[in-house]
């Protein structure tokens, strides 16, 4: 799988499996776990999820699929790149690590490879960035970043935390081209 460099170090696969809409209906869980397992079997190594997706249900689906794939020897943990996102209303200095711990538990992992602020919210960016940097220092997160930020948001983040702040990525979906205050599509 081809990769791209992250802004602060490391690399990320160019293609990944998104899990939006997974974990919403209990009767679909077996099929969703099988879909994630099949993606891993096909060579997908980046799996993207969020605490928002199914209110943690997608992370549980991913966690079960990862546990099964790892136990079966289909893949090693160091071959995977797991992305999750914190809800903006949880992205305070105290709320970010608490949300991260809940995500780690649902995923059944010790670390998240890339942990993102899902979109701008009411908490100051400095609080969120400080919490993210602390998660990296504690080894709970390998990289942190943002999602659905526009140019003004990124410029503000740079002003708040400075150049080389450790923000590794801005994940943008095609539908997030304008400034928004409501949740993004993906």
Number of C-alpha atoms within 10 A of each C-alpha: 10 8 11 11 13 14 15 14 10 12 14 21 16 13 15 18 16 16 22 18 15 24 22 16 12 10 9 12 18 12 12 22 22 16 17 23 20 14 16 21 13 9 12 20 23 22 21 21 30 25 21 20 19 19 14 19 25 29 29 24 28 27 21 22 22 25 17 16 19 13 11 10 10 12 17 12 14 8 10 17 18 22 20 24 27 26 21 20 15 19 30 24 19 12 18 26 21 15 18 24 18 15 25 20 15 19 26 16 16 12 22 24 20 22 31 26 28 27 26 23 18 11 14 14 22 16 18 24 25 16 20 29 20 16 22 20 11 11 14 20 22 18 26 27 21 25 21 27 22 17 11 10 16 15 12 13 20 15 13 15 16 12 10 10 17 18 25 22 19 19 16 17 12 8 10 18 12 10 14 14 10 9 15 15 10 21
